C-alpha cells in the first residue's frame, strides 16, 4: 500500500508560491511601435544598404523586422508587441541583467564642462524601480515571472536565455525559471568572479555574480569556448626558443589498444615505441617532415618528444567558473559611466557560446547597451529595450561610435495610454487626475479643461492633452482663441500640459500667431506631464485624495530649440548647406544637489552646448520618419568634449528641402525643430 502511494506521488511538482503570483501568462498584444528615428551611423557606407529595408524611404515604409531595433518603454509591453508582430520562436539568444535588489540605483554621474555632477533618476526610472521592490521580493517576482514567460515564447527552438543575477535574488530566480522553462532545460550555473576582494566584515567576501542559463528545448546552441593559459601554467610548462617563441614538449606516443606499434625512424635512429603504445603518426613521411621542421625533439635519453608552440596551442576549455574576465575599472576605454555597465568580454563569451552569425540576440534590460554593441561587432542581429531614456541615449551613442549598421529607435505606440490602462484607469480619469495634480479644478462640460488660480492671482485655463497623440500648434492656437471668450470673461493665460509635442512646435505656433487675422492676448505656457502621475493611480483609490497632493508633482516647461537659418554655398549640381543650433534652453535639470544645480544652470547660460549629449540631422525630412544622416555626440570618458553646434552637407540642387533636427541633452530631455532650404 505504501509502495502504491509513493508511485502515485507527483514528480517535479515543486513551485515557488507567493501571495500576488500572476495566475495567467501574458499574451501577445497588438501594440504598434512608433519609429522615433532611423539612425544611420555611417551614411556613406550604408546608403545602398538602406534599400534592403525599404523600397521607398521617403514614405517611411521601413520593414522593422529586417532592422536592428532599440525600444524605449516597458519591456513587458515591448515583448507582447514583438510576439504579436511575428517574433515568436525567432530569437536565438536573450541576455538580461535585471536589478538585483541591492543599493544600486539609477543615479548617473555625468560631466558638464569638465566637472562631475550627479543626475537624478527620472520619475519613470524611479517608479519602475519602486514597482520592482515596493512589495519586497513579491513585487520583484511579480515583475520578472511574466517576463520570463514571454521570453520563452520569443526564443527559437535552439534558443538560450542567460539571466545575470547575484546572491540577493538568484535563488528565487532559479526556482521560477525552472518552473517556466522546465528544470530539465537548466543548462548551466556560471560563476563570474567580478571582484578580487570585497570587504565584508562578518562573512566571506561576496566577489561573484551568477549567470543562469536556460534553453527552450534540448536542441539548443552551444559552442565550446576557450580561454587563456594562466601565467603560472605557462611559466612551469613552457620554455623559450632562441627566437623567443614559447614552447612545450609533449608525449610522442598514443595508446596501442592492447598491442605495440611498429618502429619508425627519427633521423638516423630507428626507435620502437614503449610496450603497449604506438607512435602517434600514421606514416614515416609525416615524421620526416616534422623532424625537418624541428617539431620533433630527441631528449638526452634519445626518446622523441613533440614540440608545441604556445601561440599555436588552443587555450583551456572554459568551464562554469569564470575568473579571467575582470570588471570595468575607472580607466577602461569602454567605460561610459553607466552604474551597471558590464564588460564587453563577458557578453562576447556569452554571445559566441550560444549563437551564430546572423542569429537574433535580445536584451530587454539593455542599460548601457553592451549586449547590443558586442552583438553588432559579432555580426548578430539585435533588439534592445529599456525604460530609461538615458540608457537608450547612451546605447545609441555607443552604437553610432561603433559605426553600427542602420537601426531603429522606437517607442511603444500609445505608450501612455497602455500605462494608464495597466494602472486600471481610463483616459478621462487620467485627465482629471493630471488637472488636480496641477492644482486645477476639472470642468464638467469640457473634461480635458480645468481652471486654476495662478500665483499672481490670474485665472488660468488648463488643457490636458490626450496620451496617444502629440500636442499640435494648431490645437493650441484654437485653444487660445477659445480661452479669450470662454465663460464670458475669458482667461488671460492658457496652460498646456502635454505628454508630447509635435516637431517644431514653438516655431509653428509663432507662425500661426503671425498669420492669424485675430491677434489673441492670451499668454500661453507649454509644460510636460511627468510620468509619475501613473503612481497616483496605484496608490490612491479616489481622485478626491489627489487634491491634497497638488504641488508635489512638478510640471516642467518643455525644452526650447532654435535653429540658425541655413546657409547655402552653390556649385553646379550640388549646394553645401550649413545649419546649426542657435539656442537650446532646458527647464528640467534633474540634480538634487542645489549647489551643483546652480553651477549647471550657470554653465548653460554661457554655453548651451555643454548640456547637449547629442544632436542629429535629417537633411530631407518627409514629415513622417526622422532619418539621422548626420549626428554628433560628446563621446565617453576621456574622449568627452562639447558637441559642435554646426553641421554641413552637400545636397542636390533643384528642389526645396525640409531639414529636421533632434537634440537630446545629458538629462534625457529632447527637443526637435525643422527649417527649410530652397535649392531651386
N, C-alpha and C positions, 0 to 999 in steps of 0.2 A: 504493500500500500504506500509506504513512504517513498519507495522507488518510483511508483507511478506519479506521485505528486512532484517529485524532482524533475521527472522527464517532461511534465506538462508545464513546468515553470517557464515563463518567458525569458528569452535571452536578449541581451543587449538593449534592455528597456530603460536603462538609467537616463534620466533627463534632469537638467537644471530647472528648478521651478522658482519663480518669484511672483509677487502679487500682481504686477502690471504687465506680465508677459503677453505679447500680442498673440491672439488666438488664430489669426489668419495671416497667411503670407500675402505680401503686397502684390498687386497685379500690374501689368503694363498699363500705362495711361497715355492717351492720345494728346500729348502736350507738345506744342510746336517749339522749336528752337528759333530764336531770333539772332541773326548774324549781326554782331556789332561791328565787325571788322574782318576783312580778308588781309592777313599780314603776309607781305612778300619781302622777306629779309634780303633777298638778292634779286632785284628786278631784272638786271641784265642777264643773269643765268637762267631765270625761271620764266621769262616772257613766253617762250614757246611751250613750256610745260603746262601753263595755265589752261591751254585748250583741252587738256585731258580731263579737266574738272568741269568745264562748261564750254558749250559751243558759242555762247554769246554772253560774255561777262558784262556787257553794257546793260543787260536785262536782269542781272543778278540771278542767273539761272545756275548757280553753283550746285553741284551734286555733293552734298556734305558727306555722304558715305564714302566718297573717294578721297577725302581730305583728312588730315590730322585736325583734331578739334580740342580747343581749350574752352571749358564751360564754366561760367560763373553761376553759382546758385547751390541750393540744397542737393546733395548728391543722391538722396532718395528719389526726388523728382527727376533728376537727370537720368538715373538708371531706369526708372519706369518709362521715361520718354524714349530712351535708347532701345529698350525692349520692344516698344510699340512701333519703332521705325526700322525694324529689321536687323537688330544686332543680337538677337537671341542665338546662342551657340556660335558666336563669331569671334569672341575674344580669346586669344591664346594664352595670355598671362595677365593676371591682376596682382599688383603690389599695393598694399595700403599701409599707412603709418598713422593710425588714429590716435587721439590723445590717450595718455597713459594713466590719467588720474594722479598727476603729480602737481607740483607747484609751478610748472611751466605755464606760461600764459601767452597771450598774443601781443604783448608789448614788443615793439620793434625799435631797435636803435638805428637812427638814420643820421646822415651827415648833412649839415647845412652850412655852406660857406666855410668848410674846414672844421667846424665844431660838431660835436655829437649831441643829439637831443633824443629823447625817448618819445616815440609816437604811441599814443594811447590806442588800444584796440577800438575798432569801430563798434557801433552798437550791435550790428548784426553778428560780429565776431563774439562780442560779449554774450549775446543771447544764445548763440549756438553752443558756446562752451557751457553756459549756465544750464541750458536744456540737457546737456550730457550728464550733468552732475547734481542738479538741484535735488533729485530724489536719491542721492547716493548711488550705489552700484546698480540699483534697479533702473534708474534713468539711463545710465550708460548702456546697459544691456537692452533696454527699450530702443535705443538708438542703433546699436550695432546688429542686433538679431535680424531685423527685416532687411538690412542692407546686405548681410551675408546671403540671405535667401535670394535676393536679386542678383548678386554676383555669381551665384551658382548657375542661374539661368543664362547669364551672359557668357559664361565660359564655354568654349568649344569642347568637343568630346575628349580631346587631348590637352585641354587647358589646365592651368595650375594657378592656385591662389597662394600668395605669401602675405601673412599678417605679421606686421612688425609690432612687437609689444615688449613688456618688461614684467618685473615681479609684482607690480601693483595689481594688474588685471589679467595677466597671461593665463592663469589657471581657470578663470571664468570663461575667457575666450575659447580656450581649448575644449571645454565641455560643450558650449553652444555650437562651435564649429563641427565637432564630432556629430552632433545631432543633425545639423544642416547637410553636411557632406557625407556623413557616414564614417564611423571610426575606421573602417577598412580603407578609406581614402586619405587618411592622415599619413603623409609620406615622410616628413622629416620634422624634427625639432632642432633647430640650429641655434647654437650659442655664439653670439658675436661679442667678443671682448672689445668694448669701446673705450675703456679706460685701463691704464696700467695701475692706477691707485685711486682709491676713494676713501675719504676719511669718515668712516662710520665707527663711532666710539664704542658702541656696545653690541656690535655684531660684525660678521665678516663683511668686508667692503663690497658693496654692490657695483661691480665693474662691467656687467654684461647686459645686453638686450637679448631677446628671443625672437626667432623667426619661425612661425608655424606654417608649414607647407601642406596644402590640401590639393587634391586633384578632383576633376569632375568624374573620372572613371579610372579603370585600371589600364587604359591606353594613353597614359599621359606622356608629355615630352620630358625627357631627362637626358642631358648631355653632360657627362662627367667633366669636371674642371680640374685643372692642375694649378698648384701654387709655386712658390719659390722655395728653393732649398735653404734651410736655416744656416746661418754663418757657422755655427758650432759644428754642424754636419760637414760643411764644405771644408773647414779647417782640419778636421780629423780624417777625412776620406780622400781629399784631393791634394795633388802637388802640381807644381808648375813646370811646363816645358821651357826650353831655352828661349822660345819666342813669347813666353808669358802666358800662354793658354793653360788653364787649369784642367787636369785630367785625373782619372782614377783607373785602376786596373781591376778587372772582374774575371770571374772564372771562365775558362775556355771549354768547359765540358757541359754536357746535358745528361739527364738520366738515361740509362741504357735499357730500362724496362725489362730487366732480367737477363740481359746479355751484355757483352762488351763489344764496343765498336771497333772498326778497322783502324790500323795505324795510318798516320798522314805525315807528310814531310814538311818540316818547318825549317826553311833554309837548307842547310846541309845535314839536318838531323831527321831521322825517321823515328817518330815518337808514338808509343802506344798509349791510349787513354787508360786511366785507372780502371781497375776491375769493376764491372757493373755500370760503367758510364760509356759515353761516346763523345767524340769531338762535335762541337755544335754546328760545324759546316758540312754541307752536303757533298762538296767535291773539292778536289785539290786545287783547281783553278782559283776558287774563291780565297783559299788560304794563301796561295802565291800572291794574289793581288793585295791582300791585307798586309802581308809581310813587306811587300814593296812599298806600301804607303806608310809603313811604320805603325800600323794599328794593332799588330800582334807583337808583344814583347816577351822575350825569353828571360826568365828570372835567373838569379845566380845559381839556382839548383837545376836550371835547364828546362823548367816547365813553362809552357806558353800561358800568357795572360792577355786579355783583350783590353785595349786602351779606349776609354770613353771620355770625350771632352765635355766639360760642364756646359758649354754654350750649345751643345748638341743634345744634351740629355733632358728629357721632359721632366718637369718638376714633379713633386709628390702629388698624388691624388688628394683633392680636397674632401675632407670628411665633415662631420657635423659640428665641429668646434673650430671657429674662425678666429684666429689670433693675429692674422697677418694683415688686417685692414685697419689702420689707425683712424681715430676720429679726426674731424677737421680741426686744425689748430688756428690760432689767430692770424698766422701768416700765410695760410693756404691760398693759392692762387684762385681756386674755385669758390672760395668763401664769399657769400653775398650778404651776410649779416642777418639771415633769417634764423630765428631761435631754434627751430627743429631741423635744420638742414642736415642731411646725411651725405657721406662721401660718395662720389661718383663710382669709386672702385667697388663699393658694396652693391650698388644697383647693377653695375656691369656684370658682376659674378652671377647675380640672380637672373638677369635677362639672358645671358649667354647659356646658362644651365637649363633654362626652361622654355626657350623659344628659338625659332629660326628666323633668318632674314625674311622680311615680308609679313611676318605674323603681326597681329594687333595686340599692343600692350596698353593696359589701362591703369590709371592711378586716380582713385576717387577722393583722396585726401592729398592732393598733389603738392601743397605747400610751396616750397621754393622751386619746384619743377625738376628736381634732379632726375627722377624716373624718365621724364619726357626728353630731357636733354640727352641722356645716355641712350634711350631708345632711338632717338633721331640719329645719333652717331653710329649706332649699330645697324642702321637700315631697317628698323622696325616701324610699322605704323603705330600711331598712339592716340589715346584720348585722355585728357586730364580734366579734373573738376575740383573746385574748391569754393567755399562760401566767402572767402576773404578776397576782396578786390586787390588788396595789397599783394597777396600771394600770387594772384593772376598777373599783376603787372611785373613782379619780379620774374616770374616764369616767362612771360612774353619777352622781356628784355634779354634773358639768358638765351632764349631760342633765336632771337634776332642776332645776338652776339655770335652765336654758333653758326650763323647763316643757314638756318634750317630751311627745309622745303616750305612752300606756302602753306599756311594753316589758318583755320578759322578761330576767331574769338567770338563766343556765343553767349547769349543769355537764355534762360529758360523763358519761353513765351508766356506772357501774363503771369510772371513770377509772383508779383504782389497779390494778384487775385488768388492764385493757388495757396499762398501762405495764409491768406485771410480765411479761405475755406478750411485749410488744415487746422486752423485755430478755432473752428466751429462758429464762425460769424458769417455775415452777408455784407455785400458791398455797402448798402445804405447804413448798416450798423457801424461799419468801419468809418464812413464819412462822419457820422455823428460823434464817434469816439475821437477822431482827429480834431474836429471842431472844439470839443470840450477840453481836450488836452492843450489846445492853443488858447483856451480861455474864452471861446466864443459860444454864444447861445444858438443852437441849431434852429433854423426856421422850419415851420410846419408846412408852408406852401412850396418851398424850394429846398429839398433835402440836402443838396450839395452846397448850400449857402448858410452862413451864420453871421451873427452880429457881435462885435466886441468893442469895448471901450478902450481906446489906446492909452498909452502912458501920458499923452498930452491932453487927454480928455476928449479927443475927437472920436466919433463913432466910425468904426471900420466895417466894411463889408468883406467877409472872409469866404473864399471859394476853395473847396477841396476837390482836387482832380480825381478822375477815375483811375484805378490802379492798372488798367490794361491798355492805356494809351497815353502818349506824351502830351503835355500842355502845349498848345499851339498859340502863336501870336494872334491869329485870327480870333480864337476863343477869348483871349484876354482883352483884346480890343473891343469885342462885343460886350464883355462883362463890364468894362469901363463905362461904356455908353449906358448900359443898364443901371450901373451904380449911381449915375448922375441924377437919375429921376426916380429911382426905386423908393417906395414908401412916401412919395410926395416930396419930401425934403431932400432926398438923395443922400449920398455919402461922399465925404471928401477923400476917402482913402480906400483902395481896394488891395486886399492881401491875397495873394495866390499861393496856396500850399500844394505843391506838385510832387508826384513820385518821380517824374522825369519830364524833361523839356525837349522840344524839337530842336533840330540843328539850327544854329544861327538865330536863336530865339530873340535875343536882345536887338540885333540889327533889323530883323523882320518886324519887330514890334515898333521900333522907331520909324521904320519906313511907312508903316500903316498910319502912324500918328501924323506924319508929314503929308501923306496923301489924302487923309480924311478931310472932308468938307466941314465936318463938325469937330472943332477943337475941344476936347474934354479937359477939364481942370482937375480930374481925379488923379491923385497920387497913386502909383502902382508899386507895390512891394512884392517881389517874387522870392519865395522861400521853398526849401525842400523838406519833405516829410521824412523823418528819421525812421529806420526800420524797427526801433524799439517799441513802436506802438503795438506790434504783434504781442509783446509780452503782456500788455494790459488786458488783452482778450483772454489770456490764460489765467491771470491772477485775480481778475475782478469779475464777479458774477453779474453785476449790474452796472450799466453805464452811469447810473447816478453816483456811484462811488468815485468816478473819474473826475468829477467836478472839483474835488479836493486836491487833485493831483496836477491841476493846470499850473504851468510854470516850472514843473520838474523836467519837462521834455523841451529840448532846445531845437527850434526850427531855424536853421541857418539860411542866410541868403545864398543863392546859388553862385558858383564861381563865375567870373566875368572874363571873357576872352575877346580881345580886339586884334584884328589883323592889320598889317600895313597894306597899302594899296599896291597891287602887283606892278612891278617894273619890267618893261619889255625891251629886249635888245634884238632887233630883227636881223635875220640873214635871208638867203634866197628861199629856202624851203622850210626852215625852222626858225623859231624865235626862242631865245633864252628868257625864261620868266623867273623872276626873283620875288619872293614874298617873305614875310616874317611875322613874328608876334610883336605887336606894338605894346600891348598891355595885358597882364594877367593878374587878376585880383582874387584872392581866396578868402572867404569869410569863416570857413570851418578849419580851425587849427587845433587838431586833437592832441594837445600837450597839456598834461595836468600840472606840471611844474610851472608856476606862474612866471618865475624869472626866465626860464627857457622860452616860455610863450612870448614874452615881451621881446626877447632877443630875436626870435624868429620873425616876428612882425616888423621889427626894425630892419632886419636884413632884407625882407621882402620889399620894403619901401625903396631901398637902394637898388635892388636887383631882383626882379621877379623871377629871373632865370634860375636863381639859386633854389627855388622851390619846385621847379619842373623836373619830374622824373623822366618823362619822355614826351615827345610830340611827333605826330605823323601827318603826312600829306597825301591826299588822293587828288592827283592832278586832273582827273577827269571824272568828277563825281556825278553819278547818274541819279542821285536823289533817293536811291533805294539801299545801296550797299556800299559801305566805306571800304576802299581797297588801298592799303598803305603802300604807295610806290616809293616813298622816301620816309625815313624816320631817323631820329636822333635821340639817344638816351645817355644818361650821365655816367654809365659804367658802374663798376663794382670795386669796392675796397680801395687799393692804392691807385687804381686807374680812374677813380671818380673825378669828374670835373663838370662844371655847369654846361648845360646843353647850348649849342649855338642857337641864335634866335632868327637866323635867316636860312632859307632853302632856295635852291635854283634847279631848274630842269629845262631842257630843250624840248619844245613841243612843236608839232607840225602846224604851219600857218594855214589860214583859210577857213577858220571856224572859231566859234566862241566856246570857251571852257568855263565850267563851274568847278572851282577848286575848293576842296573841303579840308579843314584842319581839325585834328583831335589832339588835345593836350591833357595830360594826366600829371598831377602833382605828387609829391612824395607821401602825401597823406591819403591818397586814393581818390581824391576828388577829380572829376574830369569835366571838361568843357569842350564845346565844338563851335565852329564858325565856318562860314563859307564866303567866298568872294568870286568875282568873275574876271576873266582875262579874254579880251576880244582881240583875236589874232587874224581877223578878216582883212 
